[in-house]
Amino acid sequence: MSTLSLLQLTKQFGDVKAVNQVSLEVADGEFLCILGPSGCGKSTALRMIGGFEMPSYGDVLIDGASVVDLPPNRRPTAMVFQKYTLWPHMRIFDNIAFGLRLRRLPKDQIERKVNDALTLVGLTDYGPRFPTQLSGGEQQRVALARALVLEPKILLLDEPFSNLDALLRVRLREELRRIQRQVHITAIFVTHDQEEALSISDRVVVMNKGRVEQVGTPTEIYNTPQTQFVASFVGTLNLLEGRTVNRADNMISIDGQQLCVERIEPTGDVLSVALRPEAITLHRETDVINALPHSNTLHGTVEDVYFLGSVVRIRTRLRDQFVNADTFNNPHANLPTPGEPVLLNFPPEACRVLI
């Protein structure tokens, strides 16, 4: 059963539709990420779910009942914002207890719930401290505890880790995923960070210019993008121009070199072709005997070699276009040098013709 349903959800500011007819079903206990660039409408959609923005059109249903006319405090949701929004004059315990006191819960029940929430986020003994005595990561944990203590049906998170350094973001998103699974809460997480979305979500919604481009599992979004925008926005991509050679046999050409793709769906002779760098195996011309059978091979010349830590990226010129090929860093590898002729080998299914 769907916990949350969005029906043609639309938000218009003047002549601009920030969110344009978004329909979506979110299952009970699902961790859903809304991914997209700045200004795509993802935060506006989240705020409409939480009641902080009124839709221009459409509806928000939770457990089959419309909540579009309810204020935020009467919805079974809780929001964790990008900014921690902790009251600096209150101790951590009181920050977390604030919403429970508004509900007039008994004192002993409030104390138990707050202590349980602090333990859940790994801050068991932090109740007596003030926010200024905590690091940024600890303050964000408090903000998460303050939301969870209300026991919402849906947890809404609006880029909660964007103000933190890279290593801390990784650690906290792993903690968030652990907590979400432990309490089995439905979570909707907004981010512009593709790695963040792919690493922690059950499904990803990719948005662009107010509309949903694609919905799918992280594997589906990355490996089988349905549009040119999704392919280029999620992950590193070679986006090449190709031409149809034989539609029946799924044959195309790139810079005059023929290759086979899984299928050709769009009409027209000029095609956009997506090819992930990690799907390519690079060979020296003398290594042609090692190339995989029943695969595509493009001839090119090494333009440059980039060291990216765990990955080495080799940029190769075909004729008019460039292709990046990625390989794991191996300190003992004998890498090709600029100007050296090479072969790029990849299976037909790695080469996708985009809409």
Salt bridges, closest charged atoms under 4 A:
ASP28 OD2 - HIS184 NE2 3.70
GLU30 OE2 - ARG203 NE 2.44
GLU53 OE1 - LYS11 NZ 3.81
GLU53 OE2 - ARG47 NE 3.83
ASP63 OD2 - LYS153 NZ 3.58
ASP94 OD1 - ARG101 NH1 3.00
ASP116 OD2 - ARG112 NH1 3.99
GLU151 OE2 - LYS113 NZ 2.90
GLU159 OE1 - HIS192 ND1 2.55
GLU175 OE1 - ARG141 NH1 3.92
GLU175 OE1 - ARG178 NH2 2.97
ASP193 OD2 - ARG169 NH2 3.42
GLU195 OE2 - ARG173 NH2 2.84
GLU196 OE2 - ARG169 NH2 3.36
ASP202 OD1 - ARG177 NH2 2.62
GLU262 OE1 - ARG263 NH1 3.99
GLU265 OE2 - ARG263 NE 2.78
GLU285 OE2 - HIS299 ND1 3.85
GLU303 OE1 - ARG317 NE 3.66
ASP320 OD2 - ARG319 NE 3.17
ASP326 OD1 - ARG313 NE 2.77
GLU340 OE2 - ARG284 NE 2.66
